[in-house]
């Protein structure tokens, strides 16, 4: 990995040198140059020196763990959302603290990950009041509390504490999660879908990611086991499949039809995998889409459910963006609701739905709360899922509490209801506005096309890069979209993720950009991006 970082950093330094038309002796002459050299080079010079020292120490090390001795599945695993470009951005951010005047930007704007509160989104007050009271129970005995906290947050905190053994949020819980909280979540699912939900089907987890890993552990035993995965996809899936030794079987979303999911392509990819001796165990569907932002039509979902039933596949439904729908002609429908509307019951289809407190309008990423609802599995298999959950003891209690609050927020007549609705609707309407502004700005750039943002938190524009830019990327031994994204970062301070980290149709290039910077930041992002793109296209125009 260190050799890789050194190589990548050197590549980036070479790109910056060419960009500024400097000589081969540039780094040795840095102190005497006038005007001052842009400090990304200084930062990279120090980084190269540090990395070289690390490499030198590696060569003489007698430590027992080396890249050659660790699990090869770890080496195979990639997670682009926090990859090379983010590492470079973090180093630039550190250098900004002491060399701010040397950069053409005054801050790094992280548009690489769906982390709303890091970009200024405020938490929902009711949720935080309940959490505070559950964690600091002595507040419930203070008379001043009734002046500081809403009545319904106090009532909810008491109700939750009564469900926690010992009323202690610092204690372990049942491995599936606190029973009373699972009851609340099941009731919320039933209210959402109009079909019964069983609290015993709920497994509370530290965000949705551990639930995905748990299912991959269950389903994959070798490279002969495959998972049908959308391309583009959220890299959690490719990473988890790699870590657990399975094979990713890709199916391509159709960009020309708004990232549509075609059943004919699913069948084609399934048959091709089976012809290679791969047993396809499950189908992953992300709805609303990440990184693509589409919302599936209900009829399309019916076809997907029928396909899974017909082919004997587990349906893994990533539904963490279910609250994030921005267009009036689309609506979120859970796959469980769709399956039950087709009169498919527990014996007809195996379905796992994932939900998280990190997304939606709540954006509580750091609290690490989420759950999976597991239906259509036999009792002996469920016992194995519970065993795997037990190995981790339990998910964190604050995350469990938040998951229950997300699925049971204030209702009409509650003390917090009006303020809660103002907060929720304000966040979602602002997201929709930001998405549309960025979508329009991207579509106004030369050679860039961007489908509408129907939901989720991202845009995934296609960039038709000039031949000279592709050749420059090849010379730098990097993917063309990564080349573009690095240049964007160094010119503007904006961090996005290359489409190659999510998968894409060969010969096409994209990047993923979040819609999460606050509204007052969006004009500057649009201006920086527009100016950079024009300069980039002028530099590499065929």
FIBADREN-489575 format. One record per residue (C-alpha): residue number from 1; residue in one letter; y, x, z. Coordinates in nm, 2 decimals. Example, Ala and Ser with C-alpha at 12.3 -4.5 7.8 and 13.67 -1.06 7.14 Angstrom:
<recs>
{rec 1 A {-0.45 1.23 0.78}};
{rec 2 S {-0.11 1.37 0.71}};
</recs>
This chain:
<recs>
{rec 1 X {0.00 0.00 0.00}};
{rec 2 X {0.24 0.28 0.08}};
{rec 3 X {0.17 0.44 -0.25}};
{rec 4 X {0.24 0.11 -0.41}};
{rec 5 X {0.57 0.07 -0.23}};
{rec 6 X {0.67 0.43 -0.32}};
{rec 7 X {0.59 0.35 -0.69}};
{rec 8 X {0.78 0.02 -0.68}};
{rec 9 X {1.08 0.17 -0.51}};
{rec 10 X {1.09 0.46 -0.76}};
{rec 11 X {1.07 0.21 -1.04}};
{rec 12 X {1.36 0.01 -0.90}};
{rec 13 X {1.56 0.32 -0.85}};
{rec 14 X {1.50 0.42 -1.22}};
{rec 15 X {1.62 0.08 -1.33}};
{rec 16 X {1.94 0.10 -1.12}};
{rec 17 X {2.01 0.45 -1.26}};
{rec 18 X {1.98 0.33 -1.61}};
{rec 19 X {2.20 0.03 -1.53}};
{rec 20 X {2.48 0.25 -1.41}};
{rec 21 X {2.42 0.51 -1.69}};
{rec 22 X {2.37 0.80 -1.45}};
{rec 23 X {2.21 1.13 -1.51}};
{rec 24 X {1.88 1.26 -1.39}};
{rec 25 X {2.06 1.46 -1.12}};
{rec 26 X {2.23 1.14 -0.99}};
{rec 27 X {2.07 1.13 -0.64}};
{rec 28 X {2.15 1.49 -0.57}};
{rec 29 X {2.52 1.44 -0.67}};
{rec 30 X {2.57 1.11 -0.47}};
{rec 31 X {2.81 1.26 -0.21}};
{rec 32 X {3.05 1.40 -0.48}};
{rec 33 X {3.07 1.10 -0.71}};
{rec 34 X {3.39 0.91 -0.75}};
{rec 35 X {3.43 0.61 -0.73}};
{rec 36 X {3.18 0.55 -0.45}};
{rec 37 X {2.82 0.49 -0.57}};
{rec 38 X {2.69 0.13 -0.51}};
{rec 39 X {2.49 0.16 -0.19}};
{rec 40 X {2.16 0.01 -0.32}};
{rec 41 X {2.10 0.37 -0.45}};
{rec 42 X {2.18 0.52 -0.12}};
{rec 43 X {1.95 0.27 0.05}};
{rec 44 X {1.68 0.34 -0.20}};
{rec 45 X {1.72 0.71 -0.16}};
{rec 46 X {1.67 0.69 0.21}};
{rec 47 X {1.37 0.46 0.16}};
{rec 48 X {1.21 0.69 -0.09}};
{rec 49 X {1.25 0.98 0.15}};
{rec 50 X {1.10 0.78 0.43}};
{rec 51 X {0.81 0.66 0.21}};
{rec 52 X {0.75 1.01 0.09}};
{rec 53 X {0.72 1.13 0.45}};
{rec 54 X {0.47 0.86 0.52}};
{rec 55 X {0.27 0.95 0.22}};
{rec 56 X {0.27 1.31 0.33}};
{rec 57 X {0.14 1.22 0.67}};
{rec 58 X {-0.13 1.00 0.51}};
{rec 59 X {-0.27 1.30 0.32}};
{rec 60 X {-0.35 1.49 0.64}};
{rec 61 X {-0.44 1.19 0.86}};
{rec 62 X {-0.79 1.17 1.01}};
{rec 63 X {-0.75 0.81 1.12}};
{rec 64 X {-1.05 0.59 1.06}};
{rec 65 X {-0.88 0.31 0.87}};
{rec 66 X {-0.77 0.38 0.51}};
{rec 67 X {-0.71 0.16 0.20}};
{rec 68 X {-1.06 0.27 0.09}};
{rec 69 X {-1.22 0.15 0.40}};
{rec 70 X {-1.06 -0.19 0.47}};
{rec 71 X {-1.20 -0.52 0.35}};
{rec 72 X {-1.14 -0.53 -0.03}};
{rec 73 X {-1.07 -0.90 -0.01}};
{rec 74 X {-0.75 -0.81 0.18}};
{rec 75 X {-0.64 -0.57 -0.10}};
{rec 76 X {-0.71 -0.85 -0.35}};
{rec 77 X {-0.49 -1.10 -0.16}};
{rec 78 X {-0.13 -1.14 -0.28}};
{rec 79 X {0.15 -1.35 -0.14}};
{rec 80 X {0.45 -1.33 -0.37}};
{rec 81 X {0.68 -1.54 -0.15}};
{rec 82 X {0.72 -1.25 0.09}};
{rec 83 X {0.64 -0.97 -0.15}};
{rec 84 X {0.81 -0.67 -0.30}};
{rec 85 X {1.15 -0.83 -0.39}};
{rec 86 X {1.19 -0.97 -0.04}};
{rec 87 X {1.12 -0.62 0.11}};
{rec 88 X {1.39 -0.48 -0.11}};
{rec 89 X {1.63 -0.76 0.00}};
{rec 90 X {1.57 -0.69 0.36}};
{rec 91 X {1.65 -0.32 0.31}};
{rec 92 X {1.97 -0.42 0.13}};
{rec 93 X {2.06 -0.65 0.41}};
{rec 94 X {2.03 -0.37 0.66}};
{rec 95 X {2.25 -0.14 0.44}};
{rec 96 X {2.51 -0.42 0.41}};
{rec 97 X {2.58 -0.39 0.78}};
{rec 98 X {2.73 -0.04 0.74}};
{rec 99 X {2.81 -0.03 0.36}};
{rec 100 X {2.95 -0.38 0.30}};
{rec 101 X {3.24 -0.27 0.08}};
{rec 102 X {3.01 -0.08 -0.16}};
{rec 103 X {2.83 -0.40 -0.28}};
{rec 104 X {2.94 -0.67 -0.53}};
{rec 105 X {2.83 -0.93 -0.27}};
{rec 106 X {2.87 -0.97 0.10}};
{rec 107 X {2.54 -1.13 0.20}};
{rec 108 X {2.18 -1.17 0.10}};
{rec 109 X {2.10 -1.53 0.01}};
{rec 110 X {1.73 -1.60 0.06}};
{rec 111 X {1.63 -1.86 -0.20}};
{rec 112 X {1.27 -1.73 -0.19}};
{rec 113 X {1.11 -1.95 0.07}};
{rec 114 X {1.12 -2.30 0.21}};
{rec 115 X {1.28 -2.21 0.54}};
{rec 116 X {1.56 -2.47 0.59}};
{rec 117 X {1.70 -2.38 0.93}};
{rec 118 X {1.74 -2.01 0.84}};
{rec 119 X {1.98 -2.13 0.57}};
{rec 120 X {2.19 -2.35 0.81}};
{rec 121 X {2.00 -2.68 0.83}};
{rec 122 X {2.03 -2.83 1.18}};
{rec 123 X {1.73 -2.97 1.36}};
{rec 124 X {1.69 -3.34 1.43}};
{rec 125 X {1.85 -3.40 1.76}};
{rec 126 X {1.59 -3.66 1.89}};
{rec 127 X {1.30 -3.42 1.81}};
{rec 128 X {1.46 -3.13 2.00}};
{rec 129 X {1.56 -3.35 2.30}};
{rec 130 X {1.20 -3.46 2.34}};
{rec 131 X {1.07 -3.10 2.30}};
{rec 132 X {1.32 -2.97 2.56}};
{rec 133 X {1.23 -3.24 2.81}};
{rec 134 X {0.85 -3.18 2.76}};
{rec 135 X {0.90 -2.80 2.81}};
{rec 136 X {1.14 -2.82 3.10}};
{rec 137 X {1.00 -3.12 3.29}};
{rec 138 X {1.23 -3.07 3.59}};
{rec 139 X {1.51 -3.21 3.38}};
{rec 140 X {1.35 -3.55 3.39}};
{rec 141 X {1.42 -3.56 3.77}};
{rec 142 X {1.79 -3.48 3.73}};
{rec 143 X {2.04 -3.76 3.73}};
{rec 144 X {2.26 -3.57 3.48}};
{rec 145 X {1.98 -3.59 3.22}};
{rec 146 X {2.06 -3.95 3.14}};
{rec 147 X {2.41 -3.86 3.04}};
{rec 148 X {2.29 -3.57 2.82}};
{rec 149 X {1.98 -3.71 2.66}};
{rec 150 X {1.91 -4.04 2.48}};
{rec 151 X {1.71 -4.31 2.66}};
{rec 152 X {1.44 -4.31 2.40}};
{rec 153 X {1.40 -3.93 2.41}};
{rec 154 X {1.35 -3.95 2.79}};
{rec 155 X {1.10 -4.23 2.75}};
{rec 156 X {0.91 -4.05 2.47}};
{rec 157 X {0.90 -3.73 2.67}};
{rec 158 X {0.74 -3.91 2.97}};
{rec 159 X {0.49 -4.08 2.74}};
{rec 160 X {0.39 -3.75 2.58}};
{rec 161 X {0.36 -3.57 2.92}};
{rec 162 X {0.14 -3.85 3.05}};
{rec 163 X {-0.10 -3.76 2.75}};
{rec 164 X {-0.11 -3.39 2.83}};
{rec 165 X {-0.36 -3.28 3.10}};
{rec 166 X {-0.15 -3.15 3.39}};
{rec 167 X {0.17 -3.23 3.20}};
{rec 168 X {0.17 -2.87 3.10}};
{rec 169 X {0.29 -2.77 2.75}};
{rec 170 X {0.18 -2.41 2.83}};
{rec 171 X {-0.18 -2.50 2.88}};
{rec 172 X {-0.46 -2.51 2.62}};
{rec 173 X {-0.54 -2.85 2.47}};
{rec 174 X {-0.85 -3.01 2.30}};
{rec 175 X {-0.93 -2.80 2.00}};
{rec 176 X {-0.84 -3.08 1.76}};
{rec 177 X {-0.52 -3.14 1.95}};
{rec 178 X {-0.41 -3.36 2.23}};
{rec 179 X {-0.58 -3.70 2.19}};
{rec 180 X {-0.27 -3.91 2.26}};
{rec 181 X {-0.07 -3.72 2.00}};
{rec 182 X {-0.35 -3.77 1.75}};
{rec 183 X {-0.34 -4.14 1.83}};
{rec 184 X {0.03 -4.14 1.75}};
{rec 185 X {-0.02 -3.95 1.42}};
{rec 186 X {-0.31 -4.19 1.32}};
{rec 187 X {-0.08 -4.49 1.38}};
{rec 188 X {0.19 -4.32 1.17}};
{rec 189 X {-0.05 -4.26 0.88}};
{rec 190 X {-0.17 -4.63 0.90}};
{rec 191 X {0.19 -4.75 0.90}};
{rec 192 X {0.27 -4.53 0.60}};
{rec 193 X {-0.04 -4.62 0.39}};
{rec 194 X {-0.14 -4.97 0.50}};
{rec 195 X {-0.50 -4.85 0.57}};
{rec 196 X {-0.67 -4.76 0.90}};
{rec 197 X {-0.66 -4.40 1.02}};
{rec 198 X {-0.89 -4.26 1.29}};
{rec 199 X {-0.75 -4.01 1.54}};
{rec 200 X {-1.08 -3.83 1.54}};
{rec 201 X {-1.02 -3.74 1.18}};
{rec 202 X {-0.70 -3.55 1.28}};
{rec 203 X {-0.71 -3.18 1.34}};
{rec 204 X {-0.37 -3.05 1.46}};
{rec 205 X {-0.29 -2.70 1.34}};
{rec 206 X {-0.02 -2.43 1.35}};
{rec 207 X {0.14 -2.56 1.03}};
{rec 208 X {-0.06 -2.66 0.73}};
{rec 209 X {-0.16 -2.30 0.63}};
{rec 210 X {-0.44 -2.26 0.90}};
{rec 211 X {-0.58 -2.59 0.79}};
{rec 212 X {-0.60 -2.47 0.43}};
{rec 213 X {-0.77 -2.15 0.55}};
{rec 214 X {-1.01 -2.35 0.76}};
{rec 215 X {-1.12 -2.56 0.46}};
{rec 216 X {-1.16 -2.24 0.25}};
{rec 217 X {-1.38 -2.09 0.52}};
{rec 218 X {-1.59 -2.41 0.51}};
{rec 219 X {-1.63 -2.43 0.13}};
{rec 220 X {-1.65 -2.07 0.01}};
{rec 221 X {-1.94 -1.84 0.06}};
{rec 222 X {-1.91 -1.61 -0.25}};
{rec 223 X {-1.75 -1.56 -0.58}};
{rec 224 X {-1.99 -1.82 -0.72}};
{rec 225 X {-1.80 -2.08 -0.53}};
{rec 226 X {-1.48 -2.20 -0.69}};
{rec 227 X {-1.17 -2.40 -0.62}};
{rec 228 X {-0.98 -2.58 -0.90}};
{rec 229 X {-0.61 -2.48 -0.84}};
{rec 230 X {-0.29 -2.58 -1.02}};
{rec 231 X {-0.10 -2.32 -1.22}};
{rec 232 X {0.17 -2.27 -1.12}};
{rec 233 X {0.05 -2.29 -0.75}};
{rec 234 X {0.17 -2.21 -0.41}};
{rec 235 X {0.03 -1.86 -0.34}};
{rec 236 X {-0.13 -1.97 -0.01}};
{rec 237 X {-0.41 -2.10 -0.22}};
{rec 238 X {-0.48 -1.80 -0.43}};
{rec 239 X {-0.44 -1.58 -0.12}};
{rec 240 X {-0.68 -1.79 0.09}};
{rec 241 X {-0.94 -1.81 -0.19}};
{rec 242 X {-0.93 -1.43 -0.22}};
{rec 243 X {-0.95 -1.37 0.15}};
{rec 244 X {-1.26 -1.59 0.18}};
{rec 245 X {-1.43 -1.44 -0.12}};
{rec 246 X {-1.42 -1.74 -0.36}};
{rec 247 X {-1.30 -1.78 -0.72}};
{rec 248 X {-0.98 -1.95 -0.83}};
{rec 249 X {-1.05 -2.19 -1.12}};
{rec 250 X {-0.71 -2.25 -1.28}};
{rec 251 X {-0.58 -2.57 -1.44}};
{rec 252 X {-0.24 -2.56 -1.60}};
{rec 253 X {0.03 -2.81 -1.53}};
{rec 254 X {0.21 -2.92 -1.85}};
{rec 255 X {0.57 -2.80 -1.84}};
{rec 256 X {0.66 -3.00 -2.15}};
{rec 257 X {0.58 -3.33 -1.97}};
{rec 258 X {0.75 -3.25 -1.65}};
{rec 259 X {0.46 -3.04 -1.50}};
{rec 260 X {0.21 -3.32 -1.57}};
{rec 261 X {-0.15 -3.30 -1.45}};
{rec 262 X {-0.39 -3.37 -1.74}};
{rec 263 X {-0.74 -3.49 -1.65}};
{rec 264 X {-0.86 -3.35 -1.99}};
{rec 265 X {-0.76 -3.00 -1.88}};
{rec 266 X {-0.93 -3.05 -1.54}};
{rec 267 X {-1.25 -3.14 -1.72}};
{rec 268 X {-1.22 -2.85 -1.96}};
{rec 269 X {-1.17 -2.59 -1.68}};
{rec 270 X {-1.44 -2.74 -1.46}};
{rec 271 X {-1.70 -2.72 -1.75}};
{rec 272 X {-1.59 -2.37 -1.83}};
{rec 273 X {-1.63 -2.26 -1.47}};
{rec 274 X {-1.97 -2.42 -1.45}};
{rec 275 X {-2.08 -2.25 -1.77}};
{rec 276 X {-2.01 -1.92 -1.59}};
{rec 277 X {-2.24 -2.01 -1.30}};
{rec 278 X {-1.95 -2.10 -1.07}};
{rec 279 X {-2.01 -2.40 -0.83}};
{rec 280 X {-1.67 -2.57 -0.81}};
{rec 281 X {-1.64 -2.71 -0.46}};
{rec 282 X {-1.29 -2.87 -0.45}};
{rec 283 X {-0.97 -2.96 -0.64}};
{rec 284 X {-0.63 -2.87 -0.49}};
{rec 285 X {-0.34 -3.10 -0.58}};
{rec 286 X {0.01 -3.03 -0.45}};
{rec 287 X {0.22 -3.35 -0.44}};
{rec 288 X {0.52 -3.33 -0.45}};
{rec 289 X {0.48 -3.00 -0.64}};
{rec 290 X {0.53 -2.65 -0.52}};
{rec 291 X {0.68 -2.45 -0.70}};
{rec 292 X {0.73 -2.71 -0.97}};
{rec 293 X {0.90 -3.00 -0.79}};
{rec 294 X {0.73 -3.29 -0.97}};
{rec 295 X {0.61 -3.61 -0.81}};
{rec 296 X {0.29 -3.75 -0.94}};
{rec 297 X {0.28 -4.11 -1.08}};
{rec 298 X {0.04 -4.33 -0.89}};
{rec 299 X {-0.17 -4.40 -1.20}};
{rec 300 X {-0.22 -4.03 -1.24}};
{rec 301 X {-0.33 -4.01 -0.88}};
{rec 302 X {-0.59 -4.28 -0.94}};
{rec 303 X {-0.73 -4.08 -1.23}};
{rec 304 X {-0.75 -3.77 -1.01}};
{rec 305 X {-0.93 -3.96 -0.74}};
{rec 306 X {-1.18 -4.10 -0.99}};
{rec 307 X {-1.23 -3.75 -1.13}};
{rec 308 X {-1.31 -3.61 -0.79}};
{rec 309 X {-1.55 -3.89 -0.71}};
{rec 310 X {-1.73 -3.86 -1.05}};
{rec 311 X {-1.76 -3.48 -1.03}};
{rec 312 X {-1.85 -3.46 -0.66}};
{rec 313 X {-1.54 -3.25 -0.56}};
{rec 314 X {-1.36 -3.24 -0.23}};
{rec 315 X {-1.00 -3.34 -0.29}};
{rec 316 X {-0.76 -3.11 -0.10}};
{rec 317 X {-0.43 -3.29 -0.10}};
{rec 318 X {-0.12 -3.08 -0.01}};
{rec 319 X {0.13 -3.35 0.09}};
{rec 320 X {0.37 -3.14 0.31}};
{rec 321 X {0.67 -3.25 0.09}};
{rec 322 X {0.60 -3.62 0.12}};
{rec 323 X {0.95 -3.69 0.26}};
{rec 324 X {1.12 -3.49 -0.01}};
{rec 325 X {1.15 -3.73 -0.31}};
{rec 326 X {1.49 -3.73 -0.48}};
{rec 327 X {1.47 -3.96 -0.78}};
{rec 328 X {1.47 -4.34 -0.78}};
{rec 329 X {1.19 -4.38 -1.03}};
{rec 330 X {0.93 -4.19 -0.83}};
{rec 331 X {0.78 -4.26 -0.49}};
{rec 332 X {0.53 -4.07 -0.27}};
{rec 333 X {0.18 -4.21 -0.24}};
{rec 334 X {-0.08 -4.04 -0.03}};
{rec 335 X {-0.41 -3.97 -0.19}};
{rec 336 X {-0.59 -4.14 0.09}};
{rec 337 X {-0.39 -4.46 0.02}};
{rec 338 X {-0.47 -4.43 -0.35}};
{rec 339 X {-0.84 -4.37 -0.27}};
{rec 340 X {-0.86 -4.67 -0.04}};
{rec 341 X {-0.67 -4.89 -0.29}};
{rec 342 X {-0.96 -4.81 -0.53}};
{rec 343 X {-1.20 -4.93 -0.26}};
{rec 344 X {-1.34 -4.57 -0.22}};
{rec 345 X {-1.45 -4.53 0.14}};
{rec 346 X {-1.59 -4.25 0.36}};
{rec 347 X {-1.91 -4.24 0.16}};
{rec 348 X {-1.74 -4.23 -0.18}};
{rec 349 X {-1.51 -3.93 -0.16}};
{rec 350 X {-1.44 -3.63 0.06}};
{rec 351 X {-1.06 -3.60 0.11}};
{rec 352 X {-0.85 -3.36 0.32}};
{rec 353 X {-0.48 -3.43 0.35}};
{rec 354 X {-0.24 -3.16 0.48}};
{rec 355 X {0.09 -3.23 0.65}};
{rec 356 X {0.35 -2.99 0.82}};
{rec 357 X {0.66 -3.01 1.03}};
{rec 358 X {0.80 -2.72 0.83}};
{rec 359 X {0.92 -2.93 0.53}};
{rec 360 X {1.06 -3.28 0.48}};
{rec 361 X {1.40 -3.34 0.64}};
{rec 362 X {1.29 -3.17 0.97}};
{rec 363 X {1.24 -2.81 0.85}};
{rec 364 X {1.09 -2.69 1.18}};
{rec 365 X {0.91 -2.39 1.02}};
{rec 366 X {0.92 -2.17 1.33}};
{rec 367 X {0.76 -2.44 1.55}};
{rec 368 X {0.44 -2.41 1.35}};
{rec 369 X {0.32 -2.77 1.37}};
{rec 370 X {0.10 -2.96 1.13}};
{rec 371 X {-0.23 -3.13 1.08}};
{rec 372 X {-0.51 -3.21 0.84}};
{rec 373 X {-0.68 -3.55 0.81}};
{rec 374 X {-1.04 -3.50 0.72}};
{rec 375 X {-1.23 -3.80 0.57}};
{rec 376 X {-1.56 -3.83 0.38}};
{rec 377 X {-1.76 -3.56 0.56}};
{rec 378 X {-2.09 -3.62 0.74}};
{rec 379 X {-2.11 -3.59 1.12}};
{rec 380 X {-2.30 -3.26 1.11}};
{rec 381 X {-2.04 -3.10 0.88}};
{rec 382 X {-1.76 -3.23 1.10}};
{rec 383 X {-1.92 -3.06 1.39}};
{rec 384 X {-1.89 -2.73 1.20}};
{rec 385 X {-1.52 -2.79 1.12}};
{rec 386 X {-1.47 -2.86 1.49}};
{rec 387 X {-1.66 -2.54 1.58}};
{rec 388 X {-1.42 -2.34 1.35}};
{rec 389 X {-1.12 -2.51 1.51}};
{rec 390 X {-1.26 -2.42 1.86}};
{rec 391 X {-1.27 -2.05 1.77}};
{rec 392 X {-0.89 -2.07 1.76}};
{rec 393 X {-0.89 -2.26 2.09}};
{rec 394 X {-0.60 -2.50 1.99}};
{rec 395 X {-0.28 -2.51 1.80}};
{rec 396 X {0.05 -2.46 1.99}};
{rec 397 X {0.16 -2.76 2.20}};
{rec 398 X {0.52 -2.77 2.08}};
{rec 399 X {0.40 -2.79 1.72}};
{rec 400 X {0.16 -3.07 1.82}};
{rec 401 X {0.44 -3.26 1.99}};
{rec 402 X {0.66 -3.22 1.68}};
{rec 403 X {0.38 -3.34 1.45}};
{rec 404 X {0.36 -3.66 1.65}};
{rec 405 X {0.73 -3.71 1.64}};
{rec 406 X {0.75 -3.65 1.27}};
{rec 407 X {0.49 -3.93 1.22}};
{rec 408 X {0.66 -4.16 1.48}};
{rec 409 X {1.04 -4.11 1.47}};
{rec 410 X {1.29 -4.35 1.63}};
{rec 411 X {1.26 -4.71 1.52}};
{rec 412 X {1.52 -4.98 1.48}};
{rec 413 X {1.65 -5.08 1.82}};
{rec 414 X {1.59 -4.74 1.98}};
{rec 415 X {1.88 -4.56 2.14}};
{rec 416 X {1.86 -4.27 1.89}};
{rec 417 X {1.78 -4.47 1.58}};
{rec 418 X {2.13 -4.49 1.43}};
{rec 419 X {2.21 -4.12 1.48}};
{rec 420 X {1.86 -4.02 1.36}};
{rec 421 X {1.90 -4.21 1.04}};
{rec 422 X {2.24 -4.05 0.98}};
{rec 423 X {2.09 -3.71 1.03}};
{rec 424 X {1.78 -3.78 0.81}};
{rec 425 X {1.96 -3.94 0.53}};
{rec 426 X {2.23 -3.68 0.53}};
{rec 427 X {1.98 -3.40 0.49}};
{rec 428 X {1.78 -3.57 0.22}};
{rec 429 X {2.08 -3.68 0.02}};
{rec 430 X {2.23 -3.33 0.04}};
{rec 431 X {1.91 -3.18 -0.08}};
{rec 432 X {1.91 -3.42 -0.38}};
{rec 433 X {2.27 -3.32 -0.46}};
{rec 434 X {2.20 -2.95 -0.43}};
{rec 435 X {1.88 -2.99 -0.65}};
{rec 436 X {2.08 -3.16 -0.92}};
{rec 437 X {2.37 -2.91 -0.91}};
{rec 438 X {2.13 -2.62 -0.94}};
{rec 439 X {1.92 -2.79 -1.21}};
{rec 440 X {2.23 -2.85 -1.42}};
{rec 441 X {2.35 -2.50 -1.37}};
{rec 442 X {2.02 -2.35 -1.48}};
{rec 443 X {2.00 -2.57 -1.79}};
{rec 444 X {2.34 -2.44 -1.89}};
{rec 445 X {2.23 -2.08 -1.90}};
{rec 446 X {2.14 -1.93 -2.24}};
{rec 447 X {1.76 -1.93 -2.29}};
{rec 448 X {1.68 -2.12 -1.97}};
{rec 449 X {1.52 -2.46 -1.94}};
{rec 450 X {1.45 -2.63 -1.61}};
{rec 451 X {1.27 -2.96 -1.55}};
{rec 452 X {1.43 -3.21 -1.31}};
{rec 453 X {1.37 -3.16 -0.94}};
{rec 454 X {1.19 -3.48 -0.85}};
{rec 455 X {1.08 -3.36 -0.51}};
{rec 456 X {0.99 -3.08 -0.28}};
{rec 457 X {1.24 -2.80 -0.22}};
{rec 458 X {1.23 -2.59 -0.54}};
{rec 459 X {1.33 -2.54 -0.90}};
{rec 460 X {1.10 -2.35 -1.13}};
{rec 461 X {1.31 -2.27 -1.44}};
{rec 462 X {1.17 -2.10 -1.75}};
{rec 463 X {1.36 -1.80 -1.88}};
{rec 464 X {1.31 -1.70 -2.24}};
{rec 465 X {1.37 -1.33 -2.20}};
{rec 466 X {1.48 -1.11 -2.50}};
{rec 467 X {1.23 -0.87 -2.65}};
{rec 468 X {1.43 -0.57 -2.53}};
{rec 469 X {1.42 -0.70 -2.17}};
{rec 470 X {1.04 -0.74 -2.19}};
{rec 471 X {1.01 -0.39 -2.33}};
{rec 472 X {1.23 -0.25 -2.05}};
{rec 473 X {1.01 -0.43 -1.80}};
{rec 474 X {0.70 -0.28 -1.96}};
{rec 475 X {0.86 0.07 -1.95}};
{rec 476 X {0.93 0.01 -1.58}};
{rec 477 X {0.56 -0.11 -1.53}};
{rec 478 X {0.67 -0.44 -1.38}};
{rec 479 X {0.63 -0.80 -1.50}};
{rec 480 X {0.93 -0.92 -1.71}};
{rec 481 X {1.02 -1.20 -1.46}};
{rec 482 X {1.00 -0.96 -1.17}};
{rec 483 X {1.23 -0.72 -1.36}};
{rec 484 X {1.48 -1.01 -1.41}};
{rec 485 X {1.46 -1.11 -1.04}};
{rec 486 X {1.51 -0.75 -0.92}};
{rec 487 X {1.82 -0.71 -1.14}};
{rec 488 X {1.94 -1.05 -1.01}};
{rec 489 X {1.90 -0.93 -0.65}};
{rec 490 X {2.08 -0.61 -0.70}};
{rec 491 X {2.37 -0.77 -0.88}};
{rec 492 X {2.42 -1.08 -0.67}};
{rec 493 X {2.23 -1.06 -0.34}};
{rec 494 X {2.03 -1.37 -0.44}};
{rec 495 X {1.66 -1.36 -0.36}};
{rec 496 X {1.42 -1.56 -0.59}};
{rec 497 X {1.05 -1.53 -0.65}};
{rec 498 X {0.91 -1.43 -1.00}};
{rec 499 X {0.70 -1.69 -1.16}};
{rec 500 X {0.42 -1.43 -1.20}};
{rec 501 X {0.36 -1.47 -0.83}};
{rec 502 X {0.27 -1.84 -0.88}};
{rec 503 X {0.08 -1.81 -1.20}};
{rec 504 X {0.22 -1.94 -1.54}};
{rec 505 X {0.11 -1.99 -1.90}};
{rec 506 X {0.07 -1.64 -2.05}};
{rec 507 X {0.37 -1.53 -2.24}};
{rec 508 X {0.61 -1.75 -2.04}};
{rec 509 X {0.84 -1.63 -1.76}};
{rec 510 X {0.98 -1.82 -1.47}};
{rec 511 X {1.13 -1.79 -1.12}};
{rec 512 X {1.12 -2.01 -0.82}};
{rec 513 X {1.45 -2.09 -0.64}};
{rec 514 X {1.49 -2.30 -0.33}};
{rec 515 X {1.75 -2.58 -0.31}};
{rec 516 X {1.81 -2.50 0.06}};
{rec 517 X {2.13 -2.30 0.09}};
{rec 518 X {2.39 -2.53 0.23}};
{rec 519 X {2.63 -2.72 0.00}};
{rec 520 X {2.92 -2.49 0.06}};
{rec 521 X {2.71 -2.19 -0.06}};
{rec 522 X {2.59 -2.36 -0.39}};
{rec 523 X {2.91 -2.30 -0.60}};
{rec 524 X {2.90 -1.93 -0.52}};
{rec 525 X {2.53 -1.91 -0.61}};
{rec 526 X {2.59 -2.09 -0.94}};
{rec 527 X {2.88 -1.85 -1.02}};
{rec 528 X {2.69 -1.54 -0.93}};
{rec 529 X {2.38 -1.65 -1.12}};
{rec 530 X {2.58 -1.75 -1.43}};
{rec 531 X {2.78 -1.42 -1.44}};
{rec 532 X {2.46 -1.22 -1.39}};
{rec 533 X {2.26 -1.40 -1.65}};
{rec 534 X {2.53 -1.36 -1.92}};
{rec 535 X {2.56 -0.99 -1.84}};
{rec 536 X {2.18 -0.95 -1.85}};
{rec 537 X {2.14 -1.14 -2.18}};
{rec 538 X {2.43 -0.93 -2.33}};
{rec 539 X {2.27 -0.61 -2.22}};
{rec 540 X {1.92 -0.69 -2.37}};
{rec 541 X {2.01 -0.92 -2.65}};
{rec 542 X {1.78 -0.87 -2.95}};
</recs>
